[in-house]
Amino acid sequence: MTFDNNAAMGYTIIAMEQLGYDSIEIQRVINRMYRIFDSVSVEKAKDKYNKSNY
């Protein structure tokens, strides 16, 4: 399976809903993710996650 932006958005929405975020907060995060997808490579994003404490 290849990387898919829509799947990443779906995972994000599911996680935020389960944590109790409201629709305005979720929309803000989704809007930011659209911009990040356009400006950050998959490799850079993966490296950011791999080096994080999360």
VENDAHU-V54683 format. One record per pair of residues at least 12 apart in sequence whose ideal C-beta (glycine too) atoms are under 10 Angstrom apart, sorted by the first residue. I is the first residue (numbers start at 1). J is the second residue. D is the distance in Angstrom with one decimal. If there is no record, write none. Layout:
i=[I & I]
j=[J & J]
d=[D & D]
This chain:
i=[2 & 3 & 3 & 3 & 5 & 5 & 5 & 5 & 5 & 5 & 8 & 8 & 8 & 8 & 8 & 9 & 9 & 9 & 9 & 9 & 9 & 12 & 12 & 12 & 12 & 13 & 13 & 13 & 13 & 15 & 16 & 16]
j=[42 & 42 & 45 & 46 & 33 & 34 & 36 & 37 & 38 & 42 & 33 & 36 & 37 & 42 & 45 & 26 & 29 & 30 & 33 & 34 & 37 & 26 & 29 & 30 & 33 & 26 & 27 & 29 & 30 & 29 & 29 & 30]
d=[9.9 & 5.6 & 9.3 & 9.0 & 8.0 & 8.2 & 9.9 & 5.3 & 9.8 & 9.7 & 7.2 & 9.9 & 8.0 & 10.0 & 9.2 & 9.9 & 9.2 & 5.9 & 6.3 & 8.3 & 9.0 & 7.9 & 6.3 & 6.9 & 6.6 & 5.9 & 9.7 & 8.6 & 7.0 & 9.8 & 6.5 & 9.0]
